[in-house]
Amino acid sequence: MVQRGWLGMIGWLLVTGPAWAGSVAIEDHALLAPGAWQMNSIFSLYPNTQSVDGVSVSALGPEESSWLGQFAQEFRYGLTDRLMIRSTVPMSLLRAGTGDVSAGVGDLEVFLKAGLLTDTPVCASVGLQLMVPTGRPEAFSVNGSVNLVPSLMLNAAVGPGDLTASLGYAHALGYRAEGKFVQPSDALCLALGYGLDLGSGWCVACEVLETETLASQVDGLPDATSTGRQLSAGPAVTWSLDASRALSVALQAAVWREGRLPASQPLFGLVQYSWDF
């Protein structure tokens, strides 16, 4: 399986943000007004060029490396003043180190977000994400299973900017394959971002993501090669083109990694175009 890693898997939980937010790589507490639509077109790139064994990081050979590019079309709709739904259809393009290129649909996603605290010094929302394994398990699916991801999103004004925090736990449902019961890895992800409004339609942010992948199991036996922890950080910039459109760019670089990850990304980036209509 080509591994986007949990940075990419939580990617449609955390690695997409609404337009106008200072944070880009973090889903925040914000909701849409009832009846309002928002469309996000997201381009992301995941270079699988390294492996992790313990705390040692090694470069993969040219034929072992791969590059995964993904385009996701996302739609958001405000159901009520405290409830919003989001759906995402991803398309993936994989270039293997051997030069082979393949393309296909990734895992479809539906996300429901509810506002708990909306007009308070600390705003809070909760979410539930459903990912359906429509992608090929060996290429474009996260783990070949249905994934449920409950999450909590917090936001508060701190100094001249806004502090955003997201906590998500991804649980993969087990399934049978080739006569064996497979329990894919669960994962825990924490994201922090601090954004500043510079005026004239420009926002900048510093974002930090921490993920921990738990061991998968086959017939009850843990698979140690699937475990890992990763800390990444990077900048994000949003430019509001007008009152309804925005362009965002974010980059995340690995700061620290440990575990047993046969394919790992030293960094990943995304470009997002958002349109309210």
VOPAGU-2260 file (C-alpha; in pm, 1 decimal, decimal comma):
REM VOPAGU-2260
SITE   aa  ch    i         X         Y         Z
SITE  MET   A    0       0,0       0,0       0,0
SITE  VAL   A    1     123,3     348,9     -77,6
SITE  GLN   A    2     134,7     528,6     252,8
SITE  ARG   A    3      22,0     887,7     281,6
SITE  GLY   A    4      76,3     845,8     653,5
SITE  TRP   A    5    -171,3     968,2     911,8
SITE  LEU   A    6     -89,3    1325,6     819,2
SITE  GLY   A    7    -269,8    1249,4     495,5
SITE  MET   A    8    -538,1    1025,8     644,5
SITE  ILE   A    9    -641,8    1280,0     904,2
SITE  GLY   A   10    -590,3    1495,2     601,3
SITE  TRP   A   11    -958,1    1531,5     531,6
SITE  LEU   A   12   -1019,8    1586,0     900,1
SITE  LEU   A   13    -735,2    1824,0     976,9
SITE  VAL   A   14    -559,4    1896,1     650,9
SITE  THR   A   15    -839,9    2106,6     510,7
SITE  GLY   A   16    -962,6    2428,6     655,0
SITE  PRO   A   17   -1245,4    2664,2     568,1
SITE  ALA   A   18   -1170,5    2976,1     369,8
SITE  TRP   A   19   -1094,8    3294,1     560,3
SITE  ALA   A   20    -941,7    3101,0     852,0
SITE  GLY   A   21    -588,9    3195,0     952,7
SITE  SER   A   22    -513,2    2822,3     971,8
SITE  VAL   A   23    -503,0    2620,1     650,3
SITE  ALA   A   24    -383,4    2271,5     746,3
SITE  ILE   A   25    -620,4    2252,0    1043,5
SITE  GLU   A   26    -998,4    2214,6    1049,7
SITE  ASP   A   27   -1120,8    2477,6    1295,8
SITE  HIS   A   28   -1445,1    2540,0    1485,6
SITE  ALA   A   29   -1603,5    2761,5    1217,1
SITE  LEU   A   30   -1948,2    2683,7    1073,4
SITE  LEU   A   31   -2134,9    2804,0     766,7
SITE  ALA   A   32   -2457,5    3003,4     789,9
SITE  PRO   A   33   -2778,4    2802,8     729,2
SITE  GLY   A   34   -2825,2    2744,3     356,2
SITE  ALA   A   35   -2473,2    2864,9     267,5
SITE  TRP   A   36   -2244,0    2663,1      39,5
SITE  GLN   A   37   -1866,3    2655,8      20,0
SITE  MET   A   38   -1653,2    2472,8    -237,3
SITE  ASN   A   39   -1286,3    2391,5    -174,3
SITE  SER   A   40   -1055,6    2258,6    -445,3
SITE  ILE   A   41    -748,8    2109,4    -277,8
SITE  PHE   A   42    -423,1    1996,0    -440,8
SITE  SER   A   43    -177,8    1807,7    -216,7
SITE  LEU   A   44     152,1    1626,9    -269,0
SITE  TYR   A   45     300,8    1345,7     -56,0
SITE  PRO   A   46     659,9    1234,6    -137,0
SITE  ASN   A   47     723,2     884,4       3,3
SITE  THR   A   48    1103,4     911,7      -7,0
SITE  GLN   A   49    1213,0     797,4     341,0
SITE  SER   A   50    1169,1     510,8     585,8
SITE  VAL   A   51    1170,1     516,9     966,6
SITE  ASP   A   52    1308,9     242,6    1193,0
SITE  GLY   A   53    1305,0     336,3    1560,1
SITE  VAL   A   54    1429,4     693,5    1557,9
SITE  SER   A   55    1651,4     639,6    1254,2
SITE  VAL   A   56    1537,9     794,8     926,7
SITE  SER   A   57    1678,9     660,5     600,2
SITE  ALA   A   58    1637,7     767,1     242,1
SITE  LEU   A   59    1464,7     518,8      13,4
SITE  GLY   A   60    1629,7     414,7    -310,2
SITE  PRO   A   61    1500,7     556,7    -639,1
SITE  GLU   A   62    1297,3     244,1    -717,3
SITE  GLU   A   63    1150,8     226,0    -364,9
SITE  SER   A   64    1036,9     587,8    -355,4
SITE  SER   A   65     704,6     717,0    -483,2
SITE  TRP   A   66     515,1    1042,5    -517,2
SITE  LEU   A   67     144,3    1067,2    -449,1
SITE  GLY   A   68     -44,4    1369,3    -576,6
SITE  GLN   A   69    -406,8    1420,5    -484,0
SITE  PHE   A   70    -686,3    1649,3    -597,6
SITE  ALA   A   71    -989,9    1667,0    -370,7
SITE  GLN   A   72   -1316,4    1841,3    -447,5
SITE  GLU   A   73   -1483,8    1935,4    -122,4
SITE  PHE   A   74   -1831,0    2079,4     -61,5
SITE  ARG   A   75   -1960,0    2229,3     264,3
SITE  TYR   A   76   -2319,4    2319,1     346,3
SITE  GLY   A   77   -2469,2    2494,6     647,5
SITE  LEU   A   78   -2762,0    2289,0     776,2
SITE  THR   A   79   -2847,9    2512,5    1074,1
SITE  ASP   A   80   -2670,4    2787,9    1266,3
SITE  ARG   A   81   -2493,1    2514,7    1467,1
SITE  LEU   A   82   -2463,6    2224,9    1218,8
SITE  MET   A   83   -2259,5    2184,7     900,2
SITE  ILE   A   84   -2191,5    1894,4     663,3
SITE  ARG   A   85   -1887,1    1840,1     443,1
SITE  SER   A   86   -1824,9    1584,3     167,5
SITE  THR   A   87   -1500,4    1516,7     -16,4
SITE  VAL   A   88   -1424,5    1327,0    -338,7
SITE  PRO   A   89   -1047,3    1269,8    -381,9
SITE  MET   A   90    -865,1    1170,3    -701,6
SITE  SER   A   91    -509,2    1041,0    -675,9
SITE  LEU   A   92    -210,7    1013,8    -909,7
SITE  LEU   A   93      80,6     789,6    -810,1
SITE  ARG   A   94     423,9     792,7    -967,7
SITE  ALA   A   95     639,3     500,5    -852,2
SITE  GLY   A   96    1017,4     510,8    -848,3
SITE  THR   A   97    1018,7     266,5   -1138,0
SITE  GLY   A   98     846,9     528,2   -1352,5
SITE  ASP   A   99     507,1     358,9   -1350,4
SITE  VAL   A  100     213,2     597,7   -1317,9
SITE  SER   A  101    -137,8     507,4   -1199,6
SITE  ALA   A  102    -449,1     705,1   -1112,2
SITE  GLY   A  103    -774,0     638,2    -930,8
SITE  VAL   A  104   -1037,2     750,1    -682,9
SITE  GLY   A  105    -936,0     773,0    -317,3
SITE  ASP   A  106   -1154,4     714,3     -10,3
SITE  LEU   A  107   -1478,0     913,6      -8,7
SITE  GLU   A  108   -1547,6    1118,7     303,4
SITE  VAL   A  109   -1845,3    1274,0     482,8
SITE  PHE   A  110   -1796,1    1499,5     785,1
SITE  LEU   A  111   -2060,4    1642,1    1019,1
SITE  LYS   A  112   -1964,7    1932,8    1247,5
SITE  ALA   A  113   -2173,8    2077,7    1532,7
SITE  GLY   A  114   -2108,1    2400,7    1719,7
SITE  LEU   A  115   -2106,0    2373,2    2099,9
SITE  LEU   A  116   -1978,2    2719,1    2202,2
SITE  THR   A  117   -2011,1    2990,0    1938,6
SITE  ASP   A  118   -2020,7    3333,4    2107,1
SITE  THR   A  119   -1779,4    3280,2    2395,5
SITE  PRO   A  120   -1408,9    3363,1    2455,7
SITE  VAL   A  121   -1328,5    2997,7    2374,5
SITE  CYS   A  122   -1532,6    2861,6    2083,1
SITE  ALA   A  123   -1576,6    2485,7    2042,9
SITE  SER   A  124   -1717,3    2243,5    1787,0
SITE  VAL   A  125   -1730,2    1865,0    1764,7
SITE  GLY   A  126   -1718,3    1657,6    1448,2
SITE  LEU   A  127   -1766,9    1305,5    1319,6
SITE  GLN   A  128   -1597,9    1195,4     999,0
SITE  LEU   A  129   -1682,7     884,0     796,7
SITE  MET   A  130   -1432,4     757,7     538,9
SITE  VAL   A  131   -1545,8     485,5     296,3
SITE  PRO   A  132   -1276,6     269,0     128,6
SITE  THR   A  133   -1354,9     340,2    -235,6
SITE  GLY   A  134    -984,5     358,5    -326,4
SITE  ARG   A  135    -771,2      58,2    -421,9
SITE  PRO   A  136    -619,4     -86,3     -99,3
SITE  GLU   A  137    -278,2    -131,9    -260,3
SITE  ALA   A  138    -263,4     223,4    -392,1
SITE  PHE   A  139    -514,0     493,8    -303,1
SITE  SER   A  140    -704,2     375,9       6,0
SITE  VAL   A  141    -583,9     484,3     349,0
SITE  ASN   A  142    -606,0     134,1     496,1
SITE  GLY   A  143    -874,8     -52,9     299,3
SITE  SER   A  144   -1132,7     -11,2     575,5
SITE  VAL   A  145   -1417,9     210,3     691,6
SITE  ASN   A  146   -1281,5     477,2     926,6
SITE  LEU   A  147   -1472,0     674,8    1191,0
SITE  VAL   A  148   -1304,5     989,6    1323,0
SITE  PRO   A  149   -1461,0    1184,7    1612,8
SITE  SER   A  150   -1293,3    1519,2    1675,6
SITE  LEU   A  151   -1293,6    1829,9    1894,2
SITE  MET   A  152   -1205,5    2177,8    1760,7
SITE  LEU   A  153   -1127,0    2480,2    1980,5
SITE  ASN   A  154   -1052,5    2844,3    1900,1
SITE  ALA   A  155    -962,6    3146,0    2113,0
SITE  ALA   A  156    -824,0    3494,5    2060,5
SITE  VAL   A  157    -473,7    3506,8    2208,0
SITE  GLY   A  158    -277,7    3830,8    2181,4
SITE  PRO   A  159    -295,3    3976,3    1830,4
SITE  GLY   A  160    -403,9    3649,0    1668,2
SITE  ASP   A  161    -618,6    3337,2    1698,4
SITE  LEU   A  162    -514,4    3004,6    1848,3
SITE  THR   A  163    -676,6    2694,9    1696,2
SITE  ALA   A  164    -656,6    2339,5    1832,4
SITE  SER   A  165    -798,4    2014,2    1692,1
SITE  LEU   A  166    -795,1    1668,9    1846,2
SITE  GLY   A  167    -907,2    1366,4    1645,8
SITE  TYR   A  168    -909,4     989,5    1698,1
SITE  ALA   A  169    -936,1     773,8    1386,6
SITE  HIS   A  170   -1083,2     426,7    1441,8
SITE  ALA   A  171   -1069,1     175,2    1157,1
SITE  LEU   A  172   -1327,1    -102,9    1142,2
SITE  GLY   A  173   -1189,2    -455,4    1109,7
SITE  TYR   A  174   -1258,8    -675,0     807,0
SITE  ARG   A  175   -1185,5   -1023,0     674,4
SITE  ALA   A  176    -940,0   -1074,3     388,3
SITE  GLU   A  177    -804,1   -1403,4     254,7
SITE  GLY   A  178    -952,9   -1589,8     552,8
SITE  LYS   A  179    -788,8   -1361,9     810,2
SITE  PHE   A  180    -935,2   -1090,0    1030,3
SITE  VAL   A  181    -752,7    -762,5     972,7
SITE  GLN   A  182    -773,6    -476,7    1221,6
SITE  PRO   A  183    -607,7    -169,5    1062,0
SITE  SER   A  184    -423,5      89,9    1268,3
SITE  ASP   A  185    -607,1     345,8    1476,0
SITE  ALA   A  186    -449,9     688,4    1508,5
SITE  LEU   A  187    -454,2     991,9    1734,7
SITE  CYS   A  188    -383,9    1336,7    1593,8
SITE  LEU   A  189    -335,8    1672,1    1765,5
SITE  ALA   A  190    -307,2    1994,0    1565,2
SITE  LEU   A  191    -224,4    2347,3    1683,2
SITE  GLY   A  192    -221,5    2664,4    1478,7
SITE  TYR   A  193    -170,7    3033,8    1546,6
SITE  GLY   A  194    -294,0    3275,6    1282,2
SITE  LEU   A  195    -253,3    3649,7    1227,5
SITE  ASP   A  196    -464,9    3878,6    1011,4
SITE  LEU   A  197    -220,6    4110,9     830,3
SITE  GLY   A  198    -491,3    4314,9     664,0
SITE  SER   A  199    -555,7    4374,0     291,8
SITE  GLY   A  200    -691,8    4018,0     267,8
SITE  TRP   A  201    -375,4    3842,2     389,2
SITE  CYS   A  202    -350,5    3593,6     679,5
SITE  VAL   A  203     -48,6    3394,3     792,9
SITE  ALA   A  204     -25,7    3105,3    1037,0
SITE  CYS   A  205     218,1    2865,7    1199,1
SITE  GLU   A  206      78,3    2513,1    1228,0
SITE  VAL   A  207     196,7    2203,2    1415,5
SITE  LEU   A  208      62,4    1848,6    1370,3
SITE  GLU   A  209     138,7    1550,0    1594,8
SITE  THR   A  210      18,3    1200,5    1503,0
SITE  GLU   A  211      51,8     863,8    1671,8
SITE  THR   A  212     -32,9     548,2    1478,1
SITE  LEU   A  213    -122,2     240,3    1683,6
SITE  ALA   A  214     -32,1    -112,5    1573,2
SITE  SER   A  215    -259,9    -294,0    1333,6
SITE  GLN   A  216    -348,3    -659,4    1394,0
SITE  VAL   A  217    -397,6    -972,6    1184,9
SITE  ASP   A  218    -595,2   -1247,9    1360,3
SITE  GLY   A  219    -526,6   -1074,0    1691,7
SITE  LEU   A  220    -148,5   -1055,0    1643,7
SITE  PRO   A  221      -3,0    -701,4    1642,4
SITE  ASP   A  222     197,3    -581,3    1344,1
SITE  ALA   A  223     482,3    -370,9    1480,5
SITE  THR   A  224     573,0    -241,8    1133,1
SITE  SER   A  225     260,6     -23,8    1131,1
SITE  THR   A  226     334,5     183,8    1443,0
SITE  GLY   A  227     477,8     533,0    1446,9
SITE  ARG   A  228     473,0     886,4    1583,8
SITE  GLN   A  229     539,2    1202,3    1389,8
SITE  LEU   A  230     565,5    1571,9    1467,8
SITE  SER   A  231     556,3    1821,5    1182,7
SITE  ALA   A  232     536,9    2198,8    1155,9
SITE  GLY   A  233     514,9    2462,2     890,0
SITE  PRO   A  234     374,5    2791,5     763,1
SITE  ALA   A  235      42,9    2867,9     595,0
SITE  VAL   A  236     -71,6    3171,4     397,3
SITE  THR   A  237    -424,8    3271,4     292,3
SITE  TRP   A  238    -505,4    3545,8      41,2
SITE  SER   A  239    -868,4    3658,3      19,0
SITE  LEU   A  240    -921,0    3742,4    -346,9
SITE  ASP   A  241   -1256,5    3905,4    -268,4
SITE  ALA   A  242   -1547,2    3861,1     -25,4
SITE  SER   A  243   -1624,9    3509,2    -151,2
SITE  ARG   A  244   -1298,4    3361,3    -281,1
SITE  ALA   A  245    -963,5    3277,0    -120,9
SITE  LEU   A  246    -637,8    3104,3    -210,9
SITE  SER   A  247    -436,7    2920,6      55,8
SITE  VAL   A  248     -96,2    2748,7      62,2
SITE  ALA   A  249      42,9    2532,4     344,9
SITE  LEU   A  250     362,9    2333,7     393,9
SITE  GLN   A  251     437,2    2077,7     665,8
SITE  ALA   A  252     789,1    1943,7     728,8
SITE  ALA   A  253     867,4    1649,6     957,0
SITE  VAL   A  254    1044,0    1764,8    1273,5
SITE  TRP   A  255    1059,7    1431,5    1458,3
SITE  ARG   A  256     959,1    1073,0    1375,7
SITE  GLU   A  257     985,2     734,1    1544,6
SITE  GLY   A  258     844,3     384,6    1493,6
SITE  ARG   A  259     854,9     142,9    1203,2
SITE  LEU   A  260     733,5     311,1     886,5
SITE  PRO   A  261     852,0     153,6     559,1
SITE  ALA   A  262     739,7     463,0     367,5
SITE  SER   A  263     736,2     810,0     521,5
SITE  GLN   A  264     710,4    1168,7     398,9
SITE  PRO   A  265     976,4    1425,9     495,9
SITE  LEU   A  266     721,9    1694,6     407,5
SITE  PHE   A  267     393,6    1755,2     230,9
SITE  GLY   A  268     222,6    2058,0      85,9
SITE  LEU   A  269    -118,8    2169,4     -26,1
SITE  VAL   A  270    -278,7    2446,5    -228,8
SITE  GLN   A  271    -647,0    2524,5    -174,2
SITE  TYR   A  272    -894,6    2742,4    -363,3
SITE  SER   A  273   -1212,3    2829,9    -170,8
SITE  TRP   A  274   -1535,0    2981,1    -298,7
SITE  ASP   A  275   -1845,3    3076,6    -102,6
SITE  PHE   A  276   -2168,9    3070,0    -303,7
